[in-house]
Amino acid sequence: MRKGVKAAVVGSVCTVMVGGAGYGAYNVLSALRGDSTPAVRTGPPTDDEIKDTTQKFFTAWEKGRSVEAASFTNNSADAEPVLTSFSATAHIKDVHITPGEAHGATVPFGVRATVTYGGKSKPLAYRSSLRIVRGQTTHRALVDWQPSVVHPQLRRGDTLATGEAASPPIEAVDREGKVLTKDAYPSLGPVLDELRSRYGDKAGGTPGVELVVHHASQEAADTTLLTLAEGRVGKLRTTLDARVQAAAETAVTKYAESSVVAVKPSTGEVLAVANNRVDGFNAAFLGELAPGSTMKIISAATLIDTGLTTSTGPAPCPPTATWQSQTFSNLKGLQPDEKATLSDSFARSCNTAFVKYADSVQVDSLTKEAEDRFGLGRNNWKVGIPSFDGRVPASGGPDTAANLIGQGQVQMSPLNMASVAATAMTGTFRQPVLVPQKLDGRELATAKGLSAGTAAQLRAMMNRTAISGTAAGVMRGLSGSIGAKTGSAEVDGQSRSNSWFAGYRNDVAAAAMTQDGGHGIDAAGPIVASVLRIGG
């Protein structure tokens, strides 16, 4: 059970003296009263406590005494299995840990060791850090337990193991045969791990001996940390385009917690997938977040297909709109327009225009459009690695209106919205694929797609949005056939909304999401524009 902590901070000389004086005064008062109970230490750990706890933890860890090492943390129940796996299942021996200079309560350190298995040995070296805190119940100075203390690639529930690899190694190549590596394309790391896990045995290789991270999620592929004996490498061709992938990698590095996907609308082939996230999660494929106003692509198609309006038909934009006691408003600065058409309101991203139609649509209208026309929400995509297929539930109450503007219970990933942009552009749903279908003959998802008339209206509205609407600023300078839709999704507890953007240029469609990124044009928009500039 977690014991609770208070973070230590670096104080000024004056603060440290006062803290020491307070502790001493407590002892004096206790003695004057005749108290025999030792004083309970409070406040941040002292420098001596930090040094002492760190040394004891490192010593126990080095000697493979996992239970003892775990006792110096504030979560021994979680720490013990990870520390045990370090020596027992990972077969890591001769451990030497060298602490660096402490920065307040944070202590960086280096680890040097040897991994030995089946007569094979290799040195292991890496750097990590830990933080010392005071337990709220024990009042001891303790290591603030995080799995990354033991290795920076460990997350909660992960363990280490050494043995024959679960899958043969692969050499993934792009559509033109260019080799794709983690070094050249860092955010492809989780993708390449998944490709190896699923296709290693089909690519003609043989497994080697490796030190890996076993992830807590059974769906996640092992992450290789060290290869003791090389297996025979099999070649795996993907649909990726190295040029577009490089552009995507560069684009997401400019915005924290960002993800982007690019697809080829004429085939559904994934051209690029990139993430810039602290947690290493492939949110580009697996993210489940409200897509904000990018959802209006599907909502507009719903209004057209159900006969409620057309791109040139009415969609008034009042300052506010109320649906079942919930009042919706537009982004600050958007002027109301009671005579607006659907194209006007789409290009200006007027929320209230869509909310007003909540009275007219059926509870499941949006759900049917998403499933039947855009191929979403049926959990049947077979991209080649795990993906989220979107969620558009038939929600009653206020969510009927909220779903129309990409809030409520609607959830999407950048992969989903890239596919939506591609379907809007071509009128045909083509399930995205990362690995050619011919490799394993898997059955791909299908959908009716859009009528020629609806697709033409969506293209016209998205083109207008890209040229003179909310997306014009970031799409400026892109030639050819272009279209876009901006989005921002409010999230409880965040100071800013999540930034979303979906667009296309010629035969490339892309979508991006930046958590806490602001409006669509603030972060996600520039990411998509950068990808389209290279790919389109």
Secondary structure by P-SEA (a helix, b strand, c coil): cccbbbbbbbbcaaaaaaaaaaaaaaaaaaaaacccccccccccccaaaaaaaaaaaaaaaaacaaaaaaaacccaaaaaaaaaaacccccccbbbbbbcccccccccbbbbbbbbcccbbbbbbbccbbbbbbbccccccccccccccccccccccccccccccccccccccccccccccccccccaaaaaaaaaaccccccbbbbbbbbccccccccccccccccccccbbbbbbccccaaaaaaaaaaaccccccccccccccccccccccccccccccccccccccccccaaaaaaaaaaaacccccccccccccccccccbbbbccccbbbbccccaaaaaaaccaaaaaaaccccccaaaaaaaaccccccccccccccccccccccccccaaaaaaaaccccbbbcaaaaaaaaaaaaccbbbccccccccccccbbbbcccccaaaaaaaaaaaaaaaccccccccccccccccccccbbbbbccccccbbbbbbccccccccccccccccccccaaaaaaaaaaccc
